[in-house]
Amino acid sequence: MLLLVLIGENPLFTLLQLNKLEEDAFYGESQKIRKNLSGDSHRLRRTIKLLDNQQHLRSWTEAQFIALPL
């Protein structure tokens, strides 16, 4: 929580500065969140690819066992 005491000749200018700081903080946080989500998305795509490969190998192995002559 930000506690601010307005002291100065022009309180409107101070409020505009505060608004700018809040916007910058929000933009910085949103960029940080976006970066984290991007990393999570990359890890998720890699995991899905590994699971797809594992499923493909399992299906191939099962097909080989089915095709074995008895």
N, C-alpha and C positions, 0 to 999 in steps of 0.2 A: 504494500500500500504506500502510495506517495503522499506525503503531507507537505504542502507548500504554503508559505506565507508570502503574500504579494506585497512587496515593498519596492517602491520605485516611482519614477515620475509618470510613467505611462503603464497603468495596469493592463490595458488592452494589448499592448505589445507583449507583456509578460504572458498573458493568456494565449496569445498566438504562438509564442515560443513553446509554451507547455503543450499546446495542441500538436505542434510539429514534433516535439519529443515523443508524445504518445503515438503518433503515426509512425515515426521511425521505429519505436519499440515494437509496435504491432507488426510492421513489415519485417523486422528482424526475426521476430518469433515465427511468423508465417514462413519465412525462408528456411528457418531451422527445422520446422515441422515438415516442410516440403522435402528438404534434404533427407530427413530421417525416413519419410515415406518412400522416397526414391530408393534408398538403400534396402528397406524392407521389401519393396516391390522386386528389386533385383534378386534378393535372397529367395523370395517366394517363387519367382520364375525358375531359378536354378533348382530349387527343391522339386518343383513340378516336373522339370525336365528329367531329373534323376529318377523320380517315381515312374515317369513314363518309360524310361529306359529299363527300369527294373521290371515293370509290367510286361514290356515287350520281350525281355529275356525269359520271364516266367512262362509267357504264352508259347514262345519258341520251344522251351524245354518240355512243356506239356505236350506240344505237338510231336516232338521227337519220341516221347514215351508212347504216345498213342500209335505212332507209325512203326514201332518195333514189331518185327514178326514174332508170332508166338509159337 
